[in-house]
């Protein structure tokens, strides 16, 4: 399992770490760091995305990541969106 995360304030990173703690073989991958790779192909069977909601949608780095990523060998993808309560 690979859990890709994007976090500005650290809230989504905290959620991603808590999630990964329940899956011993999970690896955390920062979306910003992954974007530097020439090819974004994963061979993980399960892929998770953790990110905050920005202006009622996904942040632009997450959108750019999804445009570039190749999940063709992944059998299950999930997303976990966080938001700050006011």
VOMI-116018 format. One record per residue: x, y, z of N, C-alpha, C in turn. Coordinates in steps of 0.05 Angstrom, whole numbers. Each point is the difference from the previous one (the first is absolute). Layout:
# VOMI-116018
<node <X, Y, Z>, <X, Y, Z>, <X, Y, Z>>
...
END
This chain:
# VOMI-116018
<node <17, -23, 0>, <-17, 23, 0>, <18, 25, 0>>
<node <-8, 19, -17>, <13, 26, 0>, <-21, 21, 6>>
<node <7, 18, 18>, <-18, 22, 8>, <14, 25, -9>>
<node <-11, 13, -20>, <10, 26, -10>, <-15, 21, 15>>
<node <15, 21, 9>, <-13, 21, 16>, <10, 27, -9>>
<node <-18, 19, 3>, <7, 28, -4>, <-10, 15, 25>>
<node <17, 16, 12>, <-7, 13, 25>, <14, 27, 1>>
<node <-15, 21, 4>, <12, 26, 3>, <6, 7, 29>>
<node <-20, -5, 18>, <3, 7, 28>, <8, -23, 17>>
<node <-1, -24, -10>, <8, -24, 15>, <-24, -17, 8>>
<node <-24, 10, -3>, <-23, -16, 8>, <-3, -25, -17>>
<node <2, 2, -26>, <-2, -24, -17>, <23, -19, 3>>
<node <24, 11, 6>, <22, -18, 6>, <-5, -16, 26>>
<node <-12, 13, 20>, <-6, -14, 24>, <-20, -22, -5>>
<node <-21, 5, -16>, <-20, -20, -7>, <14, -23, -16>>
<node <17, 7, -19>, <14, -21, -16>, <17, -17, 18>>
<node <14, 11, 19>, <16, -16, 19>, <-17, -18, 17>>
<node <-22, 10, 10>, <-18, -16, 16>, <-11, -23, -16>>
<node <-7, 5, -25>, <-10, -21, -18>, <22, -21, -5>>
<node <24, 9, -6>, <22, -18, -6>, <7, -18, 25>>
<node <-4, 11, 23>, <6, -15, 25>, <-17, -25, 2>>
<node <-23, -1, -13>, <-18, -23, 1>, <6, -21, -22>>
<node <19, 7, -18>, <7, -18, -22>, <31, -2, 0>>
<node <11, -21, 13>, <29, -2, 4>, <17, 2, -26>>
<node <-11, -9, -22>, <16, 1, -25>, <-5, 26, -16>>
<node <-15, 18, 10>, <-6, 25, -14>, <24, 19, 0>>
<node <4, 13, -22>, <21, 20, -2>, <-13, 27, -6>>
<node <10, 21, 13>, <-9, 27, -4>, <16, 13, -22>>
<node <-13, 13, -19>, <14, 13, -22>, <-11, 29, -2>>
<node <17, 20, 3>, <-10, 28, -4>, <-6, 5, -29>>
<node <-23, 11, -6>, <-7, 6, -28>, <20, 20, -12>>
<node <7, 20, 15>, <19, 21, -11>, <26, -13, -7>>
<node <11, -18, 16>, <25, -14, -7>, <-3, -19, -23>>
<node <-23, -13, -2>, <-5, -18, -22>, <-2, 14, -27>>
<node <-9, 25, 0>, <-3, 15, -25>, <27, 6, -13>>
<node <22, -3, 15>, <26, 5, -12>, <9, -23, -18>>
<node <-12, -23, 3>, <7, -24, -15>, <-9, 3, -29>>
<node <16, -10, -18>, <-6, 2, -29>, <-25, -17, -6>>
<node <-1, -24, 12>, <-23, -18, -4>, <-12, -7, 27>>
<node <-27, 3, 1>, <-14, -6, 25>, <-16, -26, -3>>
<node <13, -22, 3>, <-14, -26, -3>, <3, -15, 26>>
<node <-22, -10, 10>, <1, -15, 25>, <-6, -30, -6>>
<node <11, -17, 15>, <-5, -29, -2>, <-15, -10, 24>>
<node <-8, 18, 17>, <-15, -7, 25>, <-28, -10, -8>>
<node <-9, -20, 14>, <-27, -11, -4>, <-21, 19, 10>>
<node <6, 14, 22>, <-18, 20, 12>, <14, 27, 1>>
<node <-14, 21, -9>, <10, 27, 1>, <-20, 18, 14>>
<node <10, 15, 19>, <-17, 19, 14>, <10, 29, -5>>
<node <-19, 18, -1>, <6, 28, -3>, <-11, 15, 24>>
<node <16, 16, 13>, <-9, 16, 23>, <7, 29, -7>>
<node <-20, 18, 2>, <4, 28, -7>, <-22, 17, 13>>
<node <5, 26, 2>, <-21, 18, 11>, <-18, 10, -23>>
<node <-23, 8, 8>, <-18, 14, -19>, <8, 29, -1>>
<node <4, 11, -24>, <6, 28, -3>, <-21, 12, -18>>
<node <-15, 20, 9>, <-20, 14, -16>, <-20, -20, -12>>
<node <-9, -19, 16>, <-20, -20, -8>, <9, -20, -21>>
<node <26, -3, -3>, <11, -19, -20>, <27, -10, 9>>
<node <13, -16, -17>, <26, -10, 7>, <21, 22, -6>>
<node <22, 1, 15>, <21, 19, -5>, <13, -5, -28>>
<node <10, 21, -12>, <12, -2, -27>, <23, -20, -1>>
<node <17, -3, 21>, <21, -20, -2>, <-11, -29, -1>>
<node <-22, -4, 13>, <-12, -27, -1>, <-12, -5, -27>>
<node <-12, 20, -12>, <-11, -2, -27>, <22, -6, -20>>
<node <23, 15, 2>, <22, -5, -18>, <12, -28, 4>>
<node <1, -9, 25>, <10, -27, 6>, <-18, -21, -13>>
<node <-26, 3, 2>, <-18, -19, -12>, <1, 0, -30>>
<node <6, 22, -12>, <3, 2, -29>, <25, -15, -9>>
<node <21, 0, 16>, <25, -12, -7>, <3, -30, 8>>
<node <-14, -8, 21>, <4, -27, 12>, <-12, -22, -17>>
<node <13, -23, 1>, <-9, -24, -14>, <-7, -21, 21>>
<node <-25, -4, 3>, <-10, -20, 20>, <-11, -25, -14>>
<node <10, -6, -24>, <-12, -22, -16>, <4, -28, 14>>
<node <20, -3, 17>, <4, -26, 13>, <-12, -1, 28>>
<node <-13, 21, 7>, <-13, 2, 27>, <-28, -12, -1>>
<node <-7, -16, 20>, <-26, -12, 0>, <-20, 15, 17>>
<node <10, 17, 18>, <-19, 15, 18>, <12, 27, 6>>
<node <-15, 22, -5>, <8, 27, 6>, <-20, 13, 18>>
<node <9, 13, 21>, <-19, 15, 17>, <11, 28, 5>>
<node <-18, 18, 7>, <8, 27, 7>, <-12, 7, 27>>
<node <15, 15, 15>, <-9, 10, 26>, <5, 30, 0>>
<node <-21, 16, 0>, <2, 29, -1>, <-4, 11, 28>>
<node <17, 19, 8>, <-3, 12, 26>, <-9, 29, -4>>
<node <-11, 11, 21>, <-7, 29, -1>, <1, 10, 28>>
<node <5, 26, 2>, <2, 13, 26>, <-28, 10, 8>>
<node <-8, -5, 24>, <-26, 11, 9>, <4, 27, 13>>
<node <-17, 17, -6>, <1, 28, 11>, <-21, 4, 21>>
END
